[in-house]
Amino acid sequence: MTAEEGPKTARITILDEEHHSLPFSKGLTANAIMASGLAPGQAYSVATEVEEYLVGKGQLEVQANELRKIIFNLLKEKTGKHYAANYWHYISFSSMNKPLVVLIGGSTGVGKSTIATMLATRLSIVRIVSTDAVREVMRAFFSQNLMPTIHTSSFDAESALIHPLPAHIEPVVAGFREQSLSVLVGVRAIINRALKEGTHIIIEGAHIIPGFITPEQFPEAYIVPLVVTVSDEELHRSHFYIREIETQGTRPFQRYVAHFDNIRLIQDYILEMADETNVKTFESVNLDATISGAVDYIINAAYGMAKKEAADNEAAQMIV
């Protein structure tokens, strides 16, 4: 070995049930381990230990199922039962070959986009769609005369309502609901596309109202809805100031603050719907804690659906 060359790492090959081979990758292994809830650095450290364990045993070929068991045992030893169980649950529902669809709702300014991006990294999901993007596409196809509410922001959609409302109906909420119902047509189309491609996806936006899209509507996927909220008004207001700085003024602080009361009304409505439909809510205060809690929830919710499906299939076979 010359001075320019570094130490060569033995190549490890993973064999699946059909005896197809795939080179072992610490990066890809770490991605799968991150679904347990571990931070990226910790996950990569465990993946490195997996590689060292296999090389140390001289085991340069390993069955995929055996590799998963090795990872599980190392996680249990190094990080505890919680992360090991999460990893096993992730592997269990992933093996069912059904797409995971995470729906993240919440009013404007609570941090949905940031949380969606971080969850995508932890769960190895490559597709994130914003309902604002869906609405923007719909604006290109439907004129303001035909579909007026999609040509406004979610927090001032009442300005586009064309029919009178009963006195007991809050106009802000009515406009928001009408806009959301329009946007959800596009969201359902995106979910159907993910089903056809068998692709995991995260869809985030204010228009993801709890109860409007349910797991029962898409039995071919694991639909996991959740809501992000900021209870403290001052903290919520400060999010808009931070966002103005991060976007270099393209999302001005004053515009959102001028409609802040409407935004809070919409949040109250979303939380009311979450309570009625038993959708999990997460406070967006401590980002690390929120991400950790959301990962746990998503993994175990999908695992619960997969476990129930397996039990139902077994029961059906027994009847036959």
ROZADREN-540475 format. One record per residue (C-alpha): x, y, z; residue number from 0; residue in one letter. Coordinates in Angstrom, 2 decimals. Example, Ala and Ser with C-alpha at 12.3 -4.5 7.8 and 13.67 -1.06 7.14 Angstrom:
BEGIN
         u         v         w     i   aa
     12.30     -4.50      7.80     0    a
     13.67     -1.06      7.14     1    s
REM end
This chain:
BEGIN
         u         v         w     i   aa
      0.00      0.00      0.00     0    m
      1.46      3.36     -1.02     1    t
      1.51      6.42      1.20     2    a
     -1.34      7.95     -0.82     3    e
     -3.58      4.96     -0.26     4    e
     -5.69      4.62      2.85     5    g
     -6.64      1.37      4.59     6    p
     -8.99     -0.75      2.49     7    k
    -12.33     -1.67      4.06     8    t
    -13.51     -5.21      3.36     9    a
    -16.56     -5.26      1.12    10    r
    -19.67     -6.68      2.78    11    i
    -22.50     -8.04      0.65    12    t
    -26.14     -8.24      1.74    13    i
    -28.23    -11.10      0.32    14    l
    -32.02    -10.90      0.17    15    d
    -34.56    -13.73      0.15    16    e
    -34.23    -14.08     -3.63    17    e
    -30.40    -14.26     -3.31    18    h
    -29.94    -10.88     -4.97    19    h
    -26.87     -9.07     -3.66    20    s
    -26.42     -5.49     -2.50    21    l
    -23.24     -3.89     -1.12    22    p
    -23.45     -2.89      2.53    23    f
    -23.57      0.90      3.01    24    s
    -23.05      2.62      6.33    25    k
    -24.97      5.62      5.02    26    g
    -28.04      3.62      3.99    27    l
    -27.87      1.55      7.17    28    t
    -27.70      4.74      9.24    29    a
    -30.78      6.05      7.40    30    n
    -32.75      2.97      8.43    31    a
    -31.46      3.23     11.99    32    i
    -32.52      6.90     12.19    33    m
    -36.13      5.71     11.92    34    a
    -35.67      4.45     15.47    35    s
    -35.50      8.08     16.58    36    g
    -31.73      8.29     16.95    37    l
    -29.99     11.45     15.78    38    a
    -27.97     11.15     12.53    39    p
    -24.59     11.05     14.28    40    g
    -25.66      8.31     16.68    41    q
    -27.24      6.29     13.87    42    a
    -24.04      6.47     11.81    43    y
    -22.03      5.39     14.85    44    s
    -24.22      2.28     15.24    45    v
    -23.92      1.55     11.50    46    a
    -20.13      1.73     11.85    47    t
    -20.25     -0.75     14.73    48    e
    -22.36     -3.08     12.59    49    v
    -19.71     -2.96      9.88    50    e
    -16.90     -3.56     12.39    51    e
    -18.80     -6.48     13.90    52    y
    -19.24     -8.21     10.53    53    l
    -15.65     -7.58      9.43    54    v
    -14.37     -8.77     12.79    55    g
    -16.23    -12.06     12.37    56    k
    -15.03    -12.37      8.80    57    g
    -18.68    -12.42      7.71    58    q
    -18.50    -10.64      4.36    59    l
    -21.86    -12.03      3.21    60    e
    -24.94    -11.60      5.36    61    v
    -28.63    -12.29      4.85    62    q
    -30.83     -9.19      5.07    63    a
    -32.93    -10.66      7.90    64    n
    -29.82    -11.58      9.86    65    e
    -28.42     -8.06      9.35    66    l
    -31.62     -6.58     10.77    67    r
    -31.31     -8.80     13.85    68    k
    -27.68     -7.72     14.32    69    i
    -28.74     -4.05     14.11    70    i
    -31.60     -4.67     16.54    71    f
    -29.33     -6.35     19.09    72    n
    -26.68     -3.63     18.81    73    l
    -29.32     -0.92     19.26    74    l
    -30.69     -2.74     22.30    75    k
    -27.19     -3.04     23.77    76    e
    -25.94      0.46     22.93    77    k
    -29.07      2.63     23.17    78    t
    -31.72      0.65     25.03    79    g
    -34.99     -1.14     24.32    80    k
    -36.88      1.96     23.18    81    h
    -34.79      2.64     20.06    82    y
    -34.40     -1.06     19.31    83    a
    -38.18     -1.53     19.41    84    a
    -38.75      1.51     17.18    85    n
    -36.27      0.15     14.64    86    y
    -37.97     -3.25     14.61    87    w
    -41.39     -1.66     14.22    88    h
    -40.10      0.39     11.27    89    y
    -38.66     -2.72      9.60    90    i
    -41.88     -4.62     10.28    91    s
    -44.27     -2.22      8.56    92    f
    -41.76     -1.43      5.78    93    s
    -41.73     -5.12      4.86    94    s
    -45.48     -4.93      4.09    95    m
    -44.66     -2.96      0.90    96    n
    -47.30     -0.31      1.53    97    k
    -46.48      3.40      1.33    98    p
    -46.38      5.50      4.47    99    l
    -48.27      8.79      4.10   100    v
    -47.62     11.29      6.89   101    v
    -50.10     14.21      7.00   102    l
    -48.92     17.24      8.99   103    i
    -51.53     19.90      9.71   104    g
    -51.43     23.11     11.71   105    g
    -52.09     26.80     11.26   106    s
    -49.73     29.21      9.52   107    t
    -46.39     29.82     11.25   108    g
    -46.16     26.85     13.61   109    v
    -43.16     25.26     11.87   110    g
    -44.79     22.55      9.76   111    k
    -42.29     22.83      6.87   112    s
    -39.26     22.59      9.14   113    t
    -40.70     19.63     11.01   114    i
    -41.66     17.88      7.75   115    a
    -38.11     18.26      6.42   116    t
    -36.55     16.87      9.58   117    m
    -39.02     13.98      9.77   118    l
    -38.30     13.12      6.13   119    a
    -34.60     12.82      6.97   120    t
    -35.25     10.65     10.02   121    r
    -37.71      8.38      8.18   122    l
    -35.77      8.19      4.88   123    s
    -38.66      9.76      2.97   124    i
    -37.63     11.57     -0.18   125    v
    -40.93     13.23     -1.09   126    r
    -42.42     16.22      0.72   127    i
    -45.38     18.12     -0.69   128    v
    -46.79     21.39      0.65   129    s
    -50.51     22.09      0.31   130    t
    -49.52     25.66     -0.58   131    d
    -47.80     24.21     -3.65   132    a
    -50.95     22.26     -4.48   133    v
    -53.01     25.45     -4.17   134    r
    -50.56     27.32     -6.42   135    e
    -50.94     24.70     -9.15   136    v
    -54.73     24.83     -8.81   137    m
    -54.62     28.62     -9.22   138    r
    -53.07     28.11    -12.65   139    a
    -56.00     25.98    -13.77   140    f
    -58.99     27.57    -12.03   141    f
    -59.79     31.24    -12.41   142    s
    -60.68     33.49     -9.49   143    q
    -64.28     33.62    -10.73   144    n
    -64.56     29.84    -10.78   145    l
    -62.79     29.05     -7.49   146    m
    -62.26     32.31     -5.57   147    p
    -61.04     30.99     -2.21   148    t
    -57.88     29.33     -3.59   149    i
    -56.72     32.75     -4.80   150    h
    -56.37     34.02     -1.22   151    t
    -54.24     33.07      1.78   152    s
    -55.66     30.50      4.19   153    s
    -56.09     33.15      6.88   154    f
    -58.10     35.60      4.78   155    d
    -60.12     33.22      2.58   156    a
    -63.31     34.66      4.08   157    e
    -62.76     37.68      1.83   158    s
    -63.50     35.45     -1.18   159    a
    -66.72     33.91      0.13   160    l
    -69.55     34.69     -2.29   161    i
    -72.51     33.31     -0.32   162    h
    -73.93     34.83      2.89   163    p
    -73.27     32.91      6.09   164    l
    -75.58     32.24      9.05   165    p
    -74.89     34.55     11.98   166    a
    -73.43     31.75     14.13   167    h
    -70.78     30.78     11.54   168    i
    -67.33     32.34     11.94   169    e
    -66.41     33.75      8.46   170    p
    -62.65     33.15      8.94   171    v
    -63.22     29.46      9.63   172    v
    -65.83     29.14      6.87   173    a
    -63.45     30.60      4.28   174    g
    -60.60     28.42      5.50   175    f
    -62.76     25.27      5.32   176    r
    -63.94     26.07      1.81   177    e
    -60.38     26.67      0.61   178    q
    -59.17     23.50      2.31   179    s
    -61.88     21.36      0.73   180    l
    -60.78     22.59     -2.70   181    s
    -57.08     21.98     -2.02   182    v
    -57.75     18.51     -0.62   183    l
    -58.93     17.40     -4.07   184    v
    -55.32     17.85     -5.19   185    g
    -53.95     16.28     -2.01   186    v
    -56.00     13.12     -2.56   187    r
    -54.66     12.94     -6.13   188    a
    -51.10     13.14     -4.78   189    i
    -51.80     10.34     -2.30   190    i
    -53.24      8.18     -5.09   191    n
    -50.10      8.80     -7.11   192    r
    -47.93      7.73     -4.17   193    a
    -49.99      4.55     -3.90   194    l
    -49.42      3.71     -7.57   195    k
    -45.68      4.28     -7.21   196    e
    -45.42      2.65     -3.78   197    g
    -43.62      5.72     -2.47   198    t
    -43.52      7.06      1.10   199    h
    -44.53     10.72      1.28   200    i
    -45.04     13.59      3.72   201    i
    -47.76     16.14      2.95   202    i
    -47.79     19.25      5.11   203    e
    -49.92     22.38      5.23   204    g
    -52.67     24.29      6.96   205    a
    -55.22     22.60      4.69   206    h
    -54.61     19.19      6.31   207    i
    -57.63     19.43      8.60   208    i
    -58.03     16.46     10.98   209    p
    -60.80     14.15      9.86   210    g
    -60.94     15.39      6.26   211    f
    -58.56     12.63      5.12   212    i
    -58.73      9.40      7.13   213    t
    -56.83      6.06      7.04   214    p
    -60.06      4.31      6.06   215    e
    -60.17      6.28      2.79   216    q
    -56.81      4.82      1.69   217    f
    -56.54      1.20      2.90   218    p
    -53.61      0.63      0.49   219    e
    -51.40      2.96      2.57   220    a
    -50.44      3.66      6.15   221    y
    -52.00      7.09      6.68   222    i
    -50.65      8.82      9.79   223    v
    -52.10     12.29     10.47   224    p
    -50.77     14.67     13.11   225    l
    -51.09     18.35     14.00   226    v
    -48.41     20.87     14.98   227    v
    -49.42     23.69     17.30   228    t
    -47.96     26.62     19.26   229    v
    -50.11     27.38     22.29   230    s
    -48.17     30.43     23.45   231    d
    -49.30     33.46     21.43   232    e
    -46.06     35.43     21.80   233    e
    -43.97     32.46     20.75   234    l
    -46.26     31.92     17.76   235    h
    -45.96     35.59     16.77   236    r
    -42.16     35.41     17.05   237    s
    -42.10     32.58     14.48   238    h
    -43.19     35.07     11.81   239    f
    -40.36     37.45     12.67   240    y
    -37.82     34.63     12.41   241    i
    -39.34     33.51      9.13   242    r
    -39.06     37.02      7.67   243    e
    -35.32     37.01      8.43   244    i
    -34.79     33.48      7.08   245    e
    -36.61     34.27      3.82   246    t
    -34.88     37.66      3.44   247    q
    -38.17     39.51      3.64   248    g
    -40.13     37.51      1.06   249    t
    -42.56     36.50      3.82   250    r
    -42.96     39.81      5.67   251    p
    -43.59     39.80      9.40   252    f
    -46.17     42.62      9.31   253    q
    -48.44     40.82      6.84   254    r
    -48.85     37.82      9.11   255    y
    -49.12     39.84     12.29   256    v
    -51.91     41.89     10.69   257    a
    -53.86     38.64     10.29   258    h
    -52.63     37.05     13.53   259    f
    -56.06     36.89     15.15   260    d
    -57.39     35.01     12.11   261    n
    -54.44     32.62     12.24   262    i
    -55.16     31.90     15.90   263    r
    -58.85     31.32     15.13   264    l
    -57.84     28.78     12.49   265    i
    -55.51     27.08     14.95   266    q
    -58.37     26.82     17.48   267    d
    -60.54     25.22     14.81   268    y
    -57.82     22.75     13.76   269    i
    -57.23     21.75     17.39   270    l
    -60.96     21.30     17.92   271    e
    -61.10     18.99     14.92   272    m
    -58.01     17.11     16.16   273    a
    -59.72     16.57     19.51   274    d
    -62.92     15.33     17.85   275    e
    -61.09     12.91     15.55   276    t
    -58.39     11.76     18.01   277    n
    -55.52     13.08     15.90   278    v
    -52.25     13.49     17.80   279    k
    -51.00     17.05     18.40   280    t
    -47.40     18.18     18.99   281    f
    -46.29     21.45     20.53   282    e
    -43.68     23.20     18.37   283    s
    -41.60     24.62     21.21   284    v
    -38.53     22.40     21.55   285    n
    -37.77     21.24     18.00   286    l
    -35.65     18.24     19.01   287    d
    -38.31     17.01     21.42   288    a
    -41.04     17.53     18.81   289    t
    -39.15     15.55     16.16   290    i
    -38.32     12.75     18.58   291    s
    -41.93     12.48     19.74   292    g
    -43.28     12.61     16.18   293    a
    -40.90      9.88     14.97   294    v
    -41.99      7.62     17.84   295    d
    -45.64      8.30     17.10   296    y
    -45.43      7.76     13.33   297    i
    -43.41      4.54     13.61   298    i
    -45.69      3.01     16.22   299    n
    -48.91      4.14     14.51   300    a
    -47.82      2.55     11.21   301    a
    -46.62     -0.58     13.03   302    y
    -50.00     -0.84     14.79   303    g
    -51.80     -0.71     11.44   304    m
    -49.45     -3.33      9.95   305    a
    -49.89     -5.61     12.97   306    k
    -53.68     -5.33     12.77   307    k
    -53.61     -6.02      9.05   308    e
    -51.48     -9.13      9.58   309    a
    -53.83    -10.35     12.32   310    a
    -56.88     -9.74     10.11   311    d
    -55.28    -11.63      7.23   312    n
    -54.42    -14.54      9.50   313    e
    -57.98    -14.64     10.84   314    a
    -59.38    -14.58      7.28   315    a
    -57.17    -17.51      6.28   316    q
    -58.35    -19.49      9.29   317    m
    -61.98    -18.90      8.26   318    i
    -61.26    -20.06      4.71   319    v
REM end
